[in-house]
Amino acid sequence: MKCYIISYDLRNLRNYDSLYKAIKSYGTWAKITESTWGVVTSQSAVQIRTFLLNHMDNDDRVFVIKSGSEAAWVRAICEDSWLKNNLIKS
């Protein structure tokens, strides 16, 4: 399983509840910043994006990327331990 970073902009209606519920359905997740989350899944970035689009409006934006081998942060919303344990998954 791999860790993916999801970043989004909800523009007009801003239905956060539906999107949050969709992201949390991955089971292993963390809210990193206000509009950035991490999820651990066997799905691809395209599959994640396609799934999340079902919970977003036509004018919203989403960016999904597989985490890499290096990361740095300060004052993340989630626990540092979640990031340390999940970001560097192959």
Order of alpha helices (4+ residues) and beta strands (2+ residues): beta-alpha-beta-beta-alpha-beta-alpha
